[in-house]
Amino acid sequence: MKELKVCIGSACHLKGSYDVIEGFKKLISDNGVEDRISLKAAFCLGHCTEAVSVEKWDGTILSVSKDNIEDIFKNQILCDL
């Protein structure tokens, strides 16, 4: 199972980490990949200025917001499963 870690540290929390987590939950469910992707919360991923930071299973750090979450999920997560 591949793991996505969403930062819930201070900067990311203020920039909407809750919305990103909820968005990923919905996208994972809607695309039927619950058995392939696990979603975890993480404290500071060290990219506070790029918040909300999300770490992919390969170590890539993505800057995600509720505005770009669908594109990122489709183009950088689903295609890499």
All heavy atoms as a GROMACS GRO file, in nm:
protein
  622
    1MET      N    1   0.085  -0.119   0.000
    1MET     CA    2   0.000   0.000   0.000
    1MET      C    3   0.088   0.124   0.000
    1MET      O    4   0.185   0.132   0.073
    1MET     CB    5  -0.090  -0.001   0.123
    1MET     CG    6  -0.183   0.117   0.124
    1MET     SD    7  -0.319   0.111   0.240
    1MET     CE    8  -0.416  -0.021   0.176
    2LYS      N    9   0.052   0.220  -0.084
    2LYS     CA   10   0.128   0.344  -0.093
    2LYS      C   11   0.069   0.446   0.003
    2LYS      O   12  -0.051   0.448   0.027
    2LYS     CB   13   0.125   0.395  -0.236
    2LYS     CG   14   0.179   0.289  -0.332
    2LYS     CD   15   0.245   0.348  -0.449
    2LYS     CE   16   0.302   0.235  -0.533
    2LYS     NZ   17   0.385   0.284  -0.638
    3GLU      N   18   0.157   0.528   0.059
    3GLU     CA   19   0.117   0.619   0.167
    3GLU      C   20   0.131   0.765   0.126
    3GLU      O   21   0.234   0.805   0.072
    3GLU     CB   22   0.206   0.590   0.288
    3GLU     CG   23   0.164   0.658   0.414
    3GLU     CD   24   0.248   0.609   0.530
    3GLU    OE1   25   0.208   0.508   0.594
    3GLU    OE2   26   0.352   0.671   0.558
    4LEU      N   27   0.027   0.843   0.154
    4LEU     CA   28   0.030   0.989   0.140
    4LEU      C   29   0.030   1.047   0.280
    4LEU      O   30  -0.055   1.012   0.362
    4LEU     CB   31  -0.094   1.040   0.068
    4LEU     CG   32  -0.103   1.028  -0.082
    4LEU    CD1   33  -0.236   1.086  -0.130
    4LEU    CD2   34   0.013   1.097  -0.150
    5LYS      N   35   0.124   1.137   0.308
    5LYS     CA   36   0.130   1.204   0.438
    5LYS      C   37   0.094   1.351   0.419
    5LYS      O   38   0.161   1.422   0.344
    5LYS     CB   39   0.270   1.193   0.497
    5LYS     CG   40   0.312   1.052   0.530
    5LYS     CD   41   0.453   1.052   0.584
    5LYS     CE   42   0.503   0.910   0.604
    5LYS     NZ   43   0.645   0.909   0.641
    6VAL      N   44  -0.009   1.395   0.488
    6VAL     CA   45  -0.053   1.534   0.482
    6VAL      C   46  -0.007   1.605   0.609
    6VAL      O   47  -0.038   1.561   0.720
    6VAL     CB   48  -0.206   1.545   0.469
    6VAL    CG1   49  -0.249   1.691   0.462
    6VAL    CG2   50  -0.256   1.469   0.346
    7CYS      N   51   0.067   1.712   0.592
    7CYS     CA   52   0.116   1.788   0.708
    7CYS      C   53  -0.001   1.856   0.779
    7CYS      O   54  -0.088   1.916   0.715
    7CYS     CB   55   0.217   1.892   0.663
    7CYS     SG   56   0.281   1.989   0.802
    8ILE      N   57  -0.001   1.844   0.910
    8ILE     CA   58  -0.101   1.914   0.992
    8ILE      C   59  -0.033   2.009   1.091
    8ILE      O   60  -0.091   2.048   1.191
    8ILE     CB   61  -0.194   1.815   1.065
    8ILE    CG1   62  -0.114   1.719   1.152
    8ILE    CG2   63  -0.282   1.740   0.966
    8ILE    CD1   64  -0.197   1.637   1.247
    9GLY      N   65   0.093   2.044   1.061
    9GLY     CA   66   0.164   2.141   1.144
    9GLY      C   67   0.099   2.278   1.134
    9GLY      O   68   0.005   2.299   1.057
   10SER      N   69   0.150   2.373   1.209
   10SER     CA   70   0.088   2.505   1.221
   10SER      C   71   0.063   2.575   1.088
   10SER      O   72  -0.048   2.619   1.059
   10SER     CB   73   0.174   2.596   1.309
   10SER     OG   74   0.184   2.542   1.438
   11ALA      N   75   0.166   2.588   1.004
   11ALA     CA   76   0.150   2.660   0.877
   11ALA      C   77   0.050   2.589   0.787
   11ALA      O   78  -0.036   2.652   0.726
   11ALA     CB   79   0.285   2.675   0.808
   12CYS      N   80   0.062   2.458   0.779
   12CYS     CA   81  -0.028   2.382   0.692
   12CYS      C   82  -0.171   2.384   0.745
   12CYS      O   83  -0.266   2.392   0.668
   12CYS     CB   84   0.023   2.239   0.674
   12CYS     SG   85   0.176   2.231   0.577
   13HIS      N   86  -0.184   2.377   0.876
   13HIS     CA   87  -0.317   2.383   0.937
   13HIS      C   88  -0.384   2.515   0.900
   13HIS      O   89  -0.500   2.516   0.858
   13HIS     CB   90  -0.306   2.368   1.088
   13HIS     CG   91  -0.435   2.393   1.158
   13HIS    ND1   92  -0.540   2.303   1.155
   13HIS    CD2   93  -0.477   2.498   1.231
   13HIS    CE1   94  -0.641   2.354   1.225
   13HIS    NE2   95  -0.606   2.471   1.271
   14LEU      N   96  -0.310   2.624   0.912
   14LEU     CA   97  -0.366   2.756   0.880
   14LEU      C   98  -0.400   2.771   0.732
   14LEU      O   99  -0.490   2.847   0.696
   14LEU     CB  100  -0.270   2.867   0.923
   14LEU     CG  101  -0.252   2.884   1.074
   14LEU    CD1  102  -0.141   2.983   1.103
   14LEU    CD2  103  -0.383   2.927   1.139
   15LYS      N  104  -0.330   2.698   0.647
   15LYS     CA  105  -0.355   2.708   0.503
   15LYS      C  106  -0.452   2.602   0.451
   15LYS      O  107  -0.472   2.592   0.331
   15LYS     CB  108  -0.223   2.701   0.427
   15LYS     CG  109  -0.139   2.826   0.449
   15LYS     CD  110  -0.019   2.829   0.359
   15LYS     CE  111   0.056   2.959   0.377
   15LYS     NZ  112   0.168   2.970   0.285
   16GLY      N  113  -0.512   2.524   0.542
   16GLY     CA  114  -0.619   2.436   0.500
   16GLY      C  115  -0.591   2.288   0.495
   16GLY      O  116  -0.650   2.217   0.413
   17SER      N  117  -0.505   2.237   0.582
   17SER     CA  118  -0.475   2.093   0.578
   17SER      C  119  -0.600   2.008   0.601
   17SER      O  120  -0.612   1.900   0.542
   17SER     CB  121  -0.365   2.056   0.677
   17SER     OG  122  -0.402   2.087   0.810
   18TYR      N  123  -0.694   2.056   0.681
   18TYR     CA  124  -0.817   1.979   0.704
   18TYR      C  125  -0.893   1.961   0.572
   18TYR      O  126  -0.939   1.852   0.540
   18TYR     CB  127  -0.906   2.048   0.807
   18TYR     CG  128  -1.037   1.977   0.830
   18TYR    CD1  129  -1.044   1.865   0.911
   18TYR    CD2  130  -1.154   2.019   0.766
   18TYR    CE1  131  -1.164   1.797   0.931
   18TYR    CE2  132  -1.273   1.952   0.784
   18TYR     CZ  133  -1.278   1.842   0.866
   18TYR     OH  134  -1.396   1.774   0.884
   19ASP      N  135  -0.904   2.067   0.493
   19ASP     CA  136  -0.972   2.058   0.363
   19ASP      C  137  -0.899   1.963   0.268
   19ASP      O  138  -0.962   1.889   0.193
   19ASP     CB  139  -0.982   2.196   0.297
   19ASP     CG  140  -1.074   2.291   0.373
   19ASP    OD1  141  -1.170   2.243   0.438
   19ASP    OD2  142  -1.052   2.414   0.365
   20VAL      N  143  -0.767   1.965   0.273
   20VAL     CA  144  -0.688   1.876   0.188
   20VAL      C  145  -0.710   1.730   0.229
   20VAL      O  146  -0.730   1.643   0.144
   20VAL     CB  147  -0.538   1.915   0.191
   20VAL    CG1  148  -0.451   1.808   0.125
   20VAL    CG2  149  -0.518   2.051   0.124
   21ILE      N  150  -0.710   1.703   0.357
   21ILE     CA  151  -0.734   1.566   0.406
   21ILE      C  152  -0.872   1.518   0.362
   21ILE      O  153  -0.886   1.408   0.309
   21ILE     CB  154  -0.718   1.559   0.559
   21ILE    CG1  155  -0.571   1.574   0.598
   21ILE    CG2  156  -0.774   1.428   0.614
   21ILE    CD1  157  -0.546   1.594   0.746
   22GLU      N  158  -0.972   1.600   0.383
   22GLU     CA  159  -1.108   1.563   0.343
   22GLU      C  160  -1.118   1.543   0.191
   22GLU      O  161  -1.185   1.452   0.144
   22GLU     CB  162  -1.210   1.666   0.393
   22GLU     CG  163  -1.227   1.668   0.543
   22GLU     CD  164  -1.266   1.533   0.601
   22GLU    OE1  165  -1.362   1.472   0.551
   22GLU    OE2  166  -1.198   1.488   0.696
   23GLY      N  167  -1.051   1.630   0.116
   23GLY     CA  168  -1.050   1.617  -0.029
   23GLY      C  169  -0.985   1.487  -0.074
   23GLY      O  170  -1.038   1.417  -0.162
   24PHE      N  171  -0.873   1.452  -0.014
   24PHE     CA  172  -0.806   1.326  -0.049
   24PHE      C  173  -0.892   1.206  -0.011
   24PHE      O  174  -0.901   1.109  -0.086
   24PHE     CB  175  -0.668   1.315   0.015
   24PHE     CG  176  -0.559   1.380  -0.063
   24PHE    CD1  177  -0.466   1.461   0.000
   24PHE    CD2  178  -0.546   1.362  -0.200
   24PHE    CE1  179  -0.364   1.521  -0.070
   24PHE    CE2  180  -0.444   1.422  -0.272
   24PHE     CZ  181  -0.352   1.502  -0.207
   25LYS      N  182  -0.957   1.211   0.105
   25LYS     CA  183  -1.046   1.101   0.145
   25LYS      C  184  -1.152   1.077   0.038
   25LYS      O  185  -1.178   0.963   0.000
   25LYS     CB  186  -1.115   1.132   0.278
   25LYS     CG  187  -1.030   1.115   0.400
   25LYS     CD  188  -1.116   1.146   0.523
   25LYS     CE  189  -1.039   1.144   0.651
   25LYS     NZ  190  -1.125   1.180   0.765
   26LYS      N  191  -1.212   1.184  -0.007
   26LYS     CA  192  -1.317   1.173  -0.108
   26LYS      C  193  -1.262   1.122  -0.241
   26LYS      O  194  -1.320   1.033  -0.303
   26LYS     CB  195  -1.387   1.309  -0.127
   26LYS     CG  196  -1.500   1.305  -0.228
   26LYS     CD  197  -1.573   1.436  -0.233
   26LYS     CE  198  -1.687   1.443  -0.331
   26LYS     NZ  199  -1.710   1.339  -0.424
   27LEU      N  200  -1.149   1.176  -0.285
   27LEU     CA  201  -1.090   1.133  -0.412
   27LEU      C  202  -1.046   0.987  -0.408
   27LEU      O  203  -1.064   0.913  -0.505
   27LEU     CB  204  -0.972   1.224  -0.448
   27LEU     CG  205  -1.011   1.365  -0.492
   27LEU    CD1  206  -0.890   1.457  -0.490
   27LEU    CD2  207  -1.076   1.364  -0.629
   28ILE      N  208  -0.990   0.946  -0.297
   28ILE     CA  209  -0.948   0.805  -0.282
   28ILE      C  210  -1.070   0.715  -0.291
   28ILE      O  211  -1.069   0.614  -0.361
   28ILE     CB  212  -0.871   0.787  -0.150
   28ILE    CG1  213  -0.732   0.853  -0.160
   28ILE    CG2  214  -0.857   0.639  -0.114
   28ILE    CD1  215  -0.659   0.866  -0.028
   29SER      N  216  -1.176   0.752  -0.222
   29SER     CA  217  -1.299   0.673  -0.224
   29SER      C  218  -1.365   0.675  -0.362
   29SER      O  219  -1.402   0.570  -0.416
   29SER     CB  220  -1.396   0.727  -0.119
   29SER     OG  221  -1.519   0.661  -0.126
   30ASP      N  222  -1.380   0.793  -0.420
   30ASP     CA  223  -1.445   0.807  -0.551
   30ASP      C  224  -1.374   0.729  -0.661
   30ASP      O  225  -1.436   0.685  -0.756
   30ASP     CB  226  -1.454   0.955  -0.593
   30ASP     CG  227  -1.554   1.035  -0.511
   30ASP    OD1  228  -1.628   0.974  -0.430
   30ASP    OD2  229  -1.557   1.159  -0.526
   31ASN      N  230  -1.242   0.714  -0.647
   31ASN     CA  231  -1.163   0.643  -0.747
   31ASN      C  232  -1.139   0.497  -0.712
   31ASN      O  233  -1.069   0.426  -0.785
   31ASN     CB  234  -1.030   0.715  -0.770
   31ASN     CG  235  -1.048   0.843  -0.848
   31ASN    OD1  236  -1.054   0.841  -0.970
   31ASN    ND2  237  -1.060   0.956  -0.778
   32GLY      N  238  -1.196   0.452  -0.600
   32GLY     CA  239  -1.188   0.312  -0.562
   32GLY      C  240  -1.047   0.261  -0.535
   32GLY      O  241  -1.017   0.145  -0.563
   33VAL      N  242  -0.963   0.347  -0.478
   33VAL     CA  243  -0.824   0.305  -0.452
   33VAL      C  244  -0.793   0.297  -0.302
   33VAL      O  245  -0.677   0.307  -0.262
   33VAL     CB  246  -0.723   0.397  -0.526
   33VAL    CG1  247  -0.732   0.378  -0.676
   33VAL    CG2  248  -0.743   0.543  -0.490
   34GLU      N  249  -0.896   0.273  -0.222
   34GLU     CA  250  -0.876   0.264  -0.077
   34GLU      C  251  -0.779   0.152  -0.040
   34GLU      O  252  -0.712   0.160   0.062
   34GLU     CB  253  -1.009   0.238  -0.003
   34GLU     CG  254  -1.114   0.342  -0.022
   34GLU     CD  255  -1.210   0.310  -0.137
   34GLU    OE1  256  -1.173   0.233  -0.228
   34GLU    OE2  257  -1.321   0.363  -0.134
   35ASP      N  258  -0.774   0.048  -0.121
   35ASP     CA  259  -0.685  -0.065  -0.093
   35ASP      C  260  -0.543  -0.042  -0.146
   35ASP      O  261  -0.455  -0.124  -0.123
   35ASP     CB  262  -0.742  -0.193  -0.154
   35ASP     CG  263  -0.758  -0.185  -0.305
   35ASP    OD1  264  -0.775  -0.073  -0.359
   35ASP    OD2  265  -0.756  -0.291  -0.370
   36ARG      N  266  -0.520   0.072  -0.212
   36ARG     CA  267  -0.389   0.100  -0.270
   36ARG      C  268  -0.320   0.223  -0.212
   36ARG      O  269  -0.199   0.238  -0.223
   36ARG     CB  270  -0.402   0.115  -0.421
   36ARG     CG  271  -0.455  -0.014  -0.484
   36ARG     CD  272  -0.484  -0.001  -0.630
   36ARG     NE  273  -0.358   0.010  -0.704
   36ARG     CZ  274  -0.353   0.047  -0.831
   36ARG    NH1  275  -0.462   0.074  -0.897
   36ARG    NH2  276  -0.238   0.055  -0.893
   37ILE      N  277  -0.400   0.314  -0.153
   37ILE     CA  278  -0.345   0.438  -0.095
   37ILE      C  279  -0.391   0.451   0.049
   37ILE      O  280  -0.509   0.444   0.078
   37ILE     CB  281  -0.391   0.563  -0.173
   37ILE    CG1  282  -0.341   0.559  -0.317
   37ILE    CG2  283  -0.341   0.690  -0.104
   37ILE    CD1  284  -0.390   0.675  -0.402
   38SER      N  285  -0.296   0.475   0.137
   38SER     CA  286  -0.329   0.503   0.277
   38SER      C  287  -0.297   0.650   0.303
   38SER      O  288  -0.195   0.702   0.258
   38SER     CB  289  -0.254   0.408   0.369
   38SER     OG  290  -0.156   0.468   0.441
   39LEU      N  291  -0.386   0.718   0.373
   39LEU     CA  292  -0.374   0.860   0.403
   39LEU      C  293  -0.337   0.876   0.549
   39LEU      O  294  -0.404   0.824   0.637
   39LEU     CB  295  -0.508   0.930   0.372
   39LEU     CG  296  -0.513   1.080   0.375
   39LEU    CD1  297  -0.416   1.141   0.274
   39LEU    CD2  298  -0.654   1.127   0.347
   40LYS      N  299  -0.227   0.948   0.575
   40LYS     CA  300  -0.179   0.968   0.712
   40LYS      C  301  -0.158   1.117   0.738
   40LYS      O  302  -0.128   1.193   0.645
   40LYS     CB  303  -0.044   0.897   0.732
   40LYS     CG  304  -0.042   0.752   0.696
   40LYS     CD  305  -0.072   0.668   0.813
   40LYS     CE  306  -0.071   0.522   0.770
   40LYS     NZ  307  -0.070   0.431   0.872
   41ALA      N  308  -0.169   1.154   0.863
   41ALA     CA  309  -0.136   1.291   0.904
   41ALA      C  310   0.009   1.290   0.951
   41ALA      O  311   0.057   1.191   1.004
   41ALA     CB  312  -0.227   1.335   1.019
   42ALA      N  313   0.079   1.400   0.928
   42ALA     CA  314   0.218   1.412   0.971
   42ALA      C  315   0.241   1.552   1.025
   42ALA      O  316   0.178   1.648   0.980
   42ALA     CB  317   0.311   1.388   0.852
   43PHE      N  318   0.328   1.562   1.123
   43PHE     CA  319   0.368   1.695   1.170
   43PHE      C  320   0.484   1.741   1.086
   43PHE      O  321   0.559   1.660   1.034
   43PHE     CB  322   0.402   1.691   1.319
   43PHE     CG  323   0.280   1.676   1.404
   43PHE    CD1  324   0.249   1.554   1.460
   43PHE    CD2  325   0.195   1.782   1.424
   43PHE    CE1  326   0.135   1.539   1.536
   43PHE    CE2  327   0.081   1.768   1.500
   43PHE     CZ  328   0.051   1.646   1.557
   44CYS      N  329   0.501   1.865   1.070
   44CYS     CA  330   0.596   1.936   0.986
   44CYS      C  331   0.680   1.848   0.893
   44CYS      O  332   0.759   1.765   0.935
   44CYS     CB  333   0.688   2.022   1.070
   44CYS     SG  334   0.775   2.143   0.967
   45LEU      N  335   0.660   1.871   0.764
   45LEU     CA  336   0.739   1.804   0.661
   45LEU      C  337   0.855   1.892   0.614
   45LEU      O  338   0.928   1.855   0.524
   45LEU     CB  339   0.649   1.766   0.543
   45LEU     CG  340   0.539   1.664   0.573
   45LEU    CD1  341   0.446   1.648   0.454
   45LEU    CD2  342   0.600   1.530   0.612
   46GLY      N  343   0.870   2.009   0.677
   46GLY     CA  344   0.983   2.095   0.648
   46GLY      C  345   0.968   2.185   0.526
   46GLY      O  346   1.065   2.241   0.478
   47HIS      N  347   0.847   2.199   0.476
   47HIS     CA  348   0.822   2.284   0.359
   47HIS      C  349   0.710   2.384   0.390
   47HIS      O  350   0.617   2.400   0.312
   47HIS     CB  351   0.786   2.198   0.239
   47HIS     CG  352   0.897   2.111   0.193
   47HIS    ND1  353   0.980   2.146   0.090
   47HIS    CD2  354   0.941   1.990   0.238
   47HIS    CE1  355   1.070   2.050   0.073
   47HIS    NE2  356   1.048   1.956   0.161
   48CYS      N  357   0.724   2.451   0.501
   48CYS     CA  358   0.617   2.537   0.554
   48CYS      C  359   0.575   2.647   0.458
   48CYS      O  360   0.457   2.682   0.452
   48CYS     CB  361   0.659   2.597   0.687
   48CYS     SG  362   0.700   2.471   0.811
   49THR      N  363   0.668   2.702   0.382
   49THR     CA  364   0.632   2.810   0.290
   49THR      C  365   0.553   2.759   0.171
   49THR      O  366   0.493   2.838   0.099
   49THR     CB  367   0.757   2.885   0.240
   49THR    OG1  368   0.842   2.793   0.172
   49THR    CG2  369   0.830   2.951   0.356
   50GLU      N  370   0.552   2.628   0.150
   50GLU     CA  371   0.480   2.569   0.037
   50GLU      C  372   0.350   2.502   0.081
   50GLU      O  373   0.292   2.425   0.006
   50GLU     CB  374   0.570   2.466  -0.032
   50GLU     CG  375   0.699   2.524  -0.081
   50GLU     CD  376   0.804   2.417  -0.108
   50GLU    OE1  377   0.766   2.303  -0.140
   50GLU    OE2  378   0.923   2.449  -0.095
   51ALA      N  379   0.306   2.531   0.202
   51ALA     CA  380   0.192   2.462   0.261
   51ALA      C  381   0.069   2.469   0.172
   51ALA      O  382   0.053   2.564   0.097
   51ALA     CB  383   0.162   2.526   0.397
   52VAL      N  384  -0.014   2.374   0.176
   52VAL     CA  385  -0.020   2.252   0.255
   52VAL      C  386   0.072   2.148   0.190
   52VAL      O  387   0.057   2.115   0.073
   52VAL     CB  388  -0.164   2.198   0.263
   52VAL    CG1  389  -0.170   2.061   0.327
   52VAL    CG2  390  -0.257   2.294   0.332
   53SER      N  391   0.166   2.097   0.269
   53SER     CA  392   0.263   2.001   0.218
   53SER      C  393   0.210   1.859   0.229
   53SER      O  394   0.153   1.821   0.332
   53SER     CB  395   0.394   2.012   0.295
   53SER     OG  396   0.450   2.140   0.276
   54VAL      N  397   0.230   1.783   0.121
   54VAL     CA  398   0.190   1.644   0.117
   54VAL      C  399   0.309   1.564   0.066
   54VAL      O  400   0.368   1.599  -0.037
   54VAL     CB  401   0.068   1.622   0.025
   54VAL    CG1  402   0.033   1.474   0.013
   54VAL    CG2  403  -0.052   1.701   0.075
   55GLU      N  404   0.346   1.460   0.139
   55GLU     CA  405   0.457   1.375   0.097
   55GLU      C  406   0.405   1.248   0.034
   55GLU      O  407   0.326   1.176   0.093
   55GLU     CB  408   0.548   1.340   0.214
   55GLU     CG  409   0.668   1.259   0.173
   55GLU     CD  410   0.763   1.229   0.287
   55GLU    OE1  411   0.734   1.268   0.403
   55GLU    OE2  412   0.865   1.165   0.261
   56LYS      N  413   0.448   1.224  -0.091
   56LYS     CA  414   0.413   1.101  -0.160
   56LYS      C  415   0.503   0.988  -0.113
   56LYS      O  416   0.608   1.011  -0.055
   56LYS     CB  417   0.435   1.118  -0.312
   56LYS     CG  418   0.311   1.152  -0.388
   56LYS     CD  419   0.339   1.174  -0.535
   56LYS     CE  420   0.392   1.054  -0.607
   56LYS     NZ  421   0.412   1.078  -0.750
   57TRP      N  422   0.464   0.867  -0.144
   57TRP     CA  423   0.538   0.747  -0.105
   57TRP      C  424   0.681   0.744  -0.158
   57TRP      O  425   0.766   0.678  -0.103
   57TRP     CB  426   0.463   0.622  -0.150
   57TRP     CG  427   0.419   0.629  -0.294
   57TRP    CD1  428   0.490   0.595  -0.404
   57TRP    CD2  429   0.293   0.676  -0.341
   57TRP    NE1  430   0.417   0.618  -0.518
   57TRP    CE2  431   0.295   0.668  -0.483
   57TRP    CE3  432   0.179   0.726  -0.279
   57TRP    CZ2  433   0.188   0.706  -0.562
   57TRP    CZ3  434   0.072   0.763  -0.360
   57TRP    CH2  435   0.076   0.752  -0.497
   58ASP      N  436   0.710   0.820  -0.263
   58ASP     CA  437   0.846   0.822  -0.319
   58ASP      C  438   0.930   0.936  -0.262
   58ASP      O  439   1.041   0.959  -0.306
   58ASP     CB  440   0.841   0.830  -0.471
   58ASP     CG  441   0.779   0.959  -0.523
   58ASP    OD1  442   0.739   1.046  -0.442
   58ASP    OD2  443   0.769   0.973  -0.647
   59GLY      N  444   0.875   1.009  -0.164
   59GLY     CA  445   0.948   1.118  -0.100
   59GLY      C  446   0.923   1.255  -0.161
   59GLY      O  447   0.969   1.356  -0.109
   60THR      N  448   0.852   1.260  -0.272
   60THR     CA  449   0.819   1.387  -0.337
   60THR      C  450   0.727   1.468  -0.247
   60THR      O  451   0.632   1.415  -0.192
   60THR     CB  452   0.747   1.362  -0.471
   60THR    OG1  453   0.830   1.281  -0.554
   60THR    CG2  454   0.714   1.492  -0.542
   61ILE      N  455   0.758   1.597  -0.232
   61ILE     CA  456   0.672   1.687  -0.155
   61ILE      C  457   0.588   1.767  -0.253
   61ILE      O  458   0.640   1.831  -0.345
   61ILE     CB  459   0.753   1.783  -0.066
   61ILE    CG1  460   0.842   1.707   0.031
   61ILE    CG2  461   0.660   1.880   0.007
   61ILE    CD1  462   0.769   1.633   0.142
   62LEU      N  463   0.458   1.763  -0.234
   62LEU     CA  464   0.363   1.835  -0.318
   62LEU      C  465   0.302   1.949  -0.238
   62LEU      O  466   0.280   1.936  -0.117
   62LEU     CB  467   0.252   1.741  -0.364
   62LEU     CG  468   0.295   1.612  -0.434
   62LEU    CD1  469   0.177   1.517  -0.448
   62LEU    CD2  470   0.355   1.644  -0.569
   63SER      N  471   0.274   2.060  -0.303
   63SER     CA  472   0.205   2.172  -0.241
   63SER      C  473   0.060   2.167  -0.287
   63SER      O  474   0.031   2.190  -0.404
   63SER     CB  475   0.270   2.304  -0.283
   63SER     OG  476   0.203   2.412  -0.224
   64VAL      N  477  -0.030   2.136  -0.194
   64VAL     CA  478  -0.169   2.106  -0.229
   64VAL      C  479  -0.263   2.205  -0.162
   64VAL      O  480  -0.243   2.244  -0.047
   64VAL     CB  481  -0.206   1.962  -0.186
   64VAL    CG1  482  -0.347   1.927  -0.226
   64VAL    CG2  483  -0.107   1.861  -0.244
   65SER      N  484  -0.366   2.243  -0.236
   65SER     CA  485  -0.474   2.327  -0.181
   65SER      C  486  -0.606   2.270  -0.229
   65SER      O  487  -0.609   2.184  -0.318
   65SER     CB  488  -0.459   2.471  -0.228
   65SER     OG  489  -0.490   2.481  -0.365
   66LYS      N  490  -0.714   2.321  -0.175
   66LYS     CA  491  -0.845   2.272  -0.221
   66LYS      C  492  -0.868   2.310  -0.367
   66LYS      O  493  -0.948   2.247  -0.435
   66LYS     CB  494  -0.958   2.322  -0.130
   66LYS     CG  495  -0.976   2.471  -0.129
   66LYS     CD  496  -1.086   2.511  -0.034
   66LYS     CE  497  -1.102   2.662  -0.032
   66LYS     NZ  498  -1.208   2.703   0.056
   67ASP      N  499  -0.794   2.409  -0.418
   67ASP     CA  500  -0.809   2.452  -0.557
   67ASP      C  501  -0.736   2.361  -0.657
   67ASP      O  502  -0.777   2.351  -0.772
   67ASP     CB  503  -0.760   2.595  -0.575
   67ASP     CG  504  -0.842   2.694  -0.494
   67ASP    OD1  505  -0.963   2.670  -0.475
   67ASP    OD2  506  -0.784   2.794  -0.448
   68ASN      N  507  -0.627   2.296  -0.613
   68ASN     CA  508  -0.550   2.214  -0.708
   68ASN      C  509  -0.550   2.065  -0.673
   68ASN      O  510  -0.485   1.986  -0.740
   68ASN     CB  511  -0.407   2.266  -0.720
   68ASN     CG  512  -0.323   2.244  -0.596
   68ASN    OD1  513  -0.364   2.184  -0.499
   68ASN    ND2  514  -0.201   2.296  -0.599
   69ILE      N  515  -0.624   2.027  -0.571
   69ILE     CA  516  -0.617   1.889  -0.523
   69ILE      C  517  -0.659   1.787  -0.630
   69ILE      O  518  -0.597   1.682  -0.642
   69ILE     CB  519  -0.696   1.870  -0.391
   69ILE    CG1  520  -0.664   1.734  -0.330
   69ILE    CG2  521  -0.844   1.889  -0.412
   69ILE    CD1  522  -0.714   1.717  -0.189
   70GLU      N  523  -0.763   1.817  -0.706
   70GLU     CA  524  -0.809   1.721  -0.807
   70GLU      C  525  -0.704   1.701  -0.916
   70GLU      O  526  -0.678   1.587  -0.957
   70GLU     CB  527  -0.942   1.765  -0.866
   70GLU     CG  528  -1.056   1.748  -0.767
   70GLU     CD  529  -1.192   1.779  -0.828
   70GLU    OE1  530  -1.213   1.745  -0.947
   70GLU    OE2  531  -1.275   1.835  -0.757
   71ASP      N  532  -0.643   1.808  -0.962
   71ASP     CA  533  -0.538   1.796  -1.064
   71ASP      C  534  -0.418   1.719  -1.011
   71ASP      O  535  -0.364   1.632  -1.081
   71ASP     CB  536  -0.492   1.935  -1.111
   71ASP     CG  537  -0.594   2.005  -1.198
   71ASP    OD1  538  -0.676   1.935  -1.262
   71ASP    OD2  539  -0.591   2.128  -1.204
   72ILE      N  540  -0.376   1.750  -0.890
   72ILE     CA  541  -0.262   1.679  -0.831
   72ILE      C  542  -0.294   1.532  -0.814
   72ILE      O  543  -0.213   1.446  -0.845
   72ILE     CB  544  -0.219   1.745  -0.698
   72ILE    CG1  545  -0.147   1.876  -0.730
   72ILE    CG2  546  -0.130   1.652  -0.617
   72ILE    CD1  547  -0.102   1.956  -0.612
   73PHE      N  548  -0.414   1.502  -0.766
   73PHE     CA  549  -0.450   1.362  -0.746
   73PHE      C  550  -0.448   1.286  -0.878
   73PHE      O  551  -0.392   1.178  -0.888
   73PHE     CB  552  -0.589   1.351  -0.680
   73PHE     CG  553  -0.621   1.213  -0.634
   73PHE    CD1  554  -0.568   1.162  -0.517
   73PHE    CD2  555  -0.704   1.131  -0.709
   73PHE    CE1  556  -0.597   1.034  -0.475
   73PHE    CE2  557  -0.733   1.003  -0.668
   73PHE     CZ  558  -0.680   0.954  -0.550
   74LYS      N  559  -0.507   1.346  -0.980
   74LYS     CA  560  -0.514   1.280  -1.111
   74LYS      C  561  -0.377   1.268  -1.178
   74LYS      O  562  -0.341   1.162  -1.228
   74LYS     CB  563  -0.609   1.358  -1.202
   74LYS     CG  564  -0.619   1.305  -1.342
   74LYS     CD  565  -0.708   1.395  -1.427
   74LYS     CE  566  -0.700   1.355  -1.573
   74LYS     NZ  567  -0.763   1.454  -1.658
   75ASN      N  568  -0.299   1.377  -1.177
   75ASN     CA  569  -0.176   1.383  -1.255
   75ASN      C  570  -0.049   1.339  -1.181
   75ASN      O  571   0.050   1.308  -1.247
   75ASN     CB  572  -0.155   1.523  -1.309
   75ASN     CG  573  -0.266   1.564  -1.404
   75ASN    OD1  574  -0.309   1.486  -1.487
   75ASN    ND2  575  -0.316   1.685  -1.388
   76GLN      N  576  -0.050   1.337  -1.048
   76GLN     CA  577   0.072   1.303  -0.976
   76GLN      C  578   0.055   1.187  -0.879
   76GLN      O  579   0.156   1.138  -0.828
   76GLN     CB  580   0.124   1.426  -0.903
   76GLN     CG  581   0.163   1.537  -0.999
   76GLN     CD  582   0.232   1.651  -0.930
   76GLN    OE1  583   0.317   1.633  -0.844
   76GLN    NE2  584   0.196   1.772  -0.968
   77ILE      N  585  -0.068   1.147  -0.854
   77ILE     CA  586  -0.089   1.038  -0.759
   77ILE      C  587  -0.147   0.917  -0.830
   77ILE      O  588  -0.086   0.810  -0.829
   77ILE     CB  589  -0.176   1.086  -0.641
   77ILE    CG1  590  -0.099   1.193  -0.562
   77ILE    CG2  591  -0.216   0.968  -0.552
   77ILE    CD1  592  -0.176   1.264  -0.457
   78LEU      N  593  -0.264   0.931  -0.891
   78LEU     CA  594  -0.325   0.817  -0.960
   78LEU      C  595  -0.236   0.759  -1.067
   78LEU      O  596  -0.225   0.636  -1.081
   78LEU     CB  597  -0.458   0.857  -1.023
   78LEU     CG  598  -0.583   0.852  -0.937
   78LEU    CD1  599  -0.705   0.887  -1.021
   78LEU    CD2  600  -0.600   0.719  -0.869
   79CYS      N  601  -0.172   0.844  -1.145
   79CYS     CA  602  -0.090   0.795  -1.255
   79CYS      C  603   0.037   0.724  -1.207
   79CYS      O  604   0.102   0.657  -1.285
   79CYS     CB  605  -0.054   0.909  -1.349
   79CYS     SG  606   0.056   1.032  -1.278
   80ASP      N  607   0.068   0.737  -1.078
   80ASP     CA  608   0.191   0.679  -1.023
   80ASP      C  609   0.162   0.556  -0.936
   80ASP      O  610   0.249   0.508  -0.865
   80ASP     CB  611   0.264   0.785  -0.941
   80ASP     CG  612   0.410   0.754  -0.919
   80ASP    OD1  613   0.464   0.668  -0.992
   80ASP    OD2  614   0.469   0.812  -0.827
   81LEU      N  615   0.040   0.506  -0.941
   81LEU     CA  616   0.007   0.389  -0.860
   81LEU      C  617   0.062   0.262  -0.919
   81LEU      O  618   0.065   0.235  -1.031
   81LEU     CB  619  -0.145   0.374  -0.844
   81LEU     CG  620  -0.207   0.462  -0.739
   81LEU    CD1  621  -0.358   0.441  -0.735
   81LEU    CD2  622  -0.149   0.437  -0.603
   0.00000   0.00000   0.00000
